[in-house]
């Protein structure tokens, strides 16, 4: 399956991952994954647009770097100031 994630023209998670490697002094994606305590395949899937950067991962990046979540979002080109949930989210299942 080669489906790419829906993306805005400015969404570029590789910019964020490359900046984190530089900030943290990681030589490669495997070292970055160890620092972030995530599986290496997660970074690979993000780089190939098969997996979005989740809120939990953004928070983990914040914890490791002390950069604000909005700064991290800006590094990957996410310029949204608000996030909306669908009307179905948060509702109990019948």
N, C-alpha and C positions, 0 to 999 in steps of 0.2 A: 504494500500500500504506500503510495507516494503522496498522499494528501498532505498539503502544508496547512499549518494552523492559519486561521483567519488573522490577518495582520494589517495594521495601518502601515502606510508607506514609510513611516519613520521607525517602526519597531525593529530593533537590531540587537538581540540578546548577546551576540558575539562581542559587541563593544563592551558590555558590562563584564562578561567573563574575562576578556583580555585585560580590562582595567583592574579587576580583582587579582588576577595573576600578578600583575605588576605591583600593586599595593601590598600584597601579601608575600611577595618574593617567591612565588611558586614557579618552578621551571616549566611545568606542563599541566595539562588538564588532570592527570592522575594525582599530582601533588595538590592541586586545588581541591579536588574531590576529598582528599584525606583531610585537608584543613577545614573544609566545610562539613565534614563527617557525612557525606552522601556517597552513594554508589557512583563509580566512574561512568556507567552507562547513562546516568541522568544528565550529566554534562554533555555527553555525546548527542543525546536526543534533543536537548535544548539547542545545541549548535546546528543541528539539522532540521530545526523547526518542527519537530515531531512532539515536543512537549513544551508547554509554556512555563515560564518562571512563576512558581506558585507564591502565594502570600507567605506560606511557611518558610520557603527557601529565601525569600526577601528578608524575612525576620532573622533567619540564621545568618545571612550575609551581614546584616546590621550588627548582630551580636559579635561577630568575628572582627569586623572592621571599624565599628563605631561610627560609620557613615549613616546618615538618616535614610529612611526608606524612600523619601522623595528624591534624595540625591541618587540613590541606586536606580530608581525608576528613570530618572533623567539620563543616566548613563546608557540605558538601553533604548532611549527614545520614547519612553512612555510619558507623555505630557498631560495626561488626564489629571484634573484636580479632584475629581470625585469618581467613585466607583458605584455602580448601581447593581443591585441584586434583582433577579427576576421576581415576579410576584409569587412564583411557586416556591421560592427558597424560604425556608424558615417556617413553612406551614406544616402542621402535623399531617401525616398520611391518614387517610380514612380507612 
